[in-house]
């Protein structure tokens, strides 16, 4: 069995779809909502040992991404909850899989989301070093499931397209990889099927600058007049140069081509939003 904590989120839904309903156990949020608290490990252990069929793998896909959310919330959901689950089921022989961000590799940050994921990645690395069956996957920006969150780059672009308003952005020199969420799940399964433990990143090694991405999108929607590159100041702490290398284990895996896949995704989102009005 596969247990998915956070099965209602985008990544959780993609994981559940990948494995199928007959293989997955998806606890309600009310069950794990307080698992970040001190002293919750006994409750967690009792929960998993009480199941008729103990899950062989626990995916922790629950998480808070919005950097505007208070830092203590990021700490609870993104670090303390998965840490407690990991430690609670260690002696049960259950594999635990967590998710973070490639931005963990840029330590000089005040971003609460990134900081919480850095703490989690460090804990996983320590546990893996003690021969625990744990994995932490640092992932890039995902798309392909539901409308993008309003605080995300694609969410802001979609809003500008829907409202026909100006999209103001920086010079857009920041480098990003965009991955379809199903491709990300497939890559994770490649690693898990190989018996991988520890911390790694999921990358295809083909980053785009944000200005190139935005230009392609607005051109595809015949809305180049809305795009205002350079209207916002450049952030000081960003990835302007680092290209992530595709892991050797993923050398034969086919990722979707970013630009046409993102445009297709946004057109689907726009159509669904227009229908729902």
C-alpha positions, 0 to 999 in steps of 0.5 A, a space after each residue: 500500500 501507498 499512503 499519501 499525506 496531502 492527497 487533495 493537493 496537486 502533487 498528492 492527486 498526481 501521485 494517487 493517479 499514478 498508483 491507482 485507488 486500489 494501492 493508495 491510502 489517503 488520510 483526511 486532513 483532519 487526521 494529520 492536521 496536528 501531527 506537527 505538534 510535539 508529542 505526536 509521534 506516538 499518535 502517528 505510530 499508532 495510526 499506521 500500525 492500526 491499519 489492516 495493511 500497513 503502507 509500505 511507502 508514505 508520501 508526504 505531499 502536504 505543504 505550504 508554498 506561498 511565501 506570504 504565509 507566516 513563517 511558523 505555518 511553513 515550519 509546521 507543515 513543511 518541516 515539523 509534520 514530515 519530520 514527526 512522521 519520518 521519526 515515528 514510523 522509522 522502526 516500522 520499516 516504512 519508507 517515507 518520501 518528502 518533497 522540497 525545492 531546488 531553491 534549497 541549493 541557494 542557502 542565502 534566503 529569507 524565504 520562509 518556504 525555502 528555509 522550511 524545506 532546507 530544514 527538511 532536506 537536512 533531516 532526511 539526509 541525516 536519517 538516510 545516513 543512518 540507513 533509514 529508508 527515506 528520500 527527499 526530492 528537490 523539485 522545480 516549478 510544476 504545472 499541469 493540474 488545475 489552474 496555477 496558484 495566483 501567487 505563482 508566475 504562471 498564475 499571474 500571467 493567466 490572470 493578466 490574460 483573463 483580465 486583459 491587463 498589463 503584466 509587469 515583470 522584471 527583466 526576467 533573467 531568472 532561470 527556471 525549469 518547468 515540469 509537467 506534474 505527471 513527468 515529475 511523478 514518473 521521475 520520482 518513481 524511477 528513483 524509488 524503483 531503483 532503491 534510492 535513499 537520500 536527497 536529490 533533485 528532479 531536473 531535465 537540464 533545460 532551463 528557460 529564462 522567465 522573459 523567454 517563457 513570458 514572451 512565448 506565452 503572450 505571443 501564443 495568446 496574441 497578447 504581446 501588448 500586455 507584456 511589460 518586461 523590465 517594469 519591476 526591479 530585479 531581485 538580488 537573490 535569484 538563480 541567474 546562472 545555475 543550470 541543473 544537470 539531469 540525473 543519470 537515472 533519468 537519462 532515458 526519460 522523456 519530459 514534455 517540451 516546456 513551451 508548448 506544454 505550458 501554453 497548452 496548459 494555460 489555454 486549457 485553464 483559461 477555457 475552464 475558467 471562462 466556462 465556470 463564469 
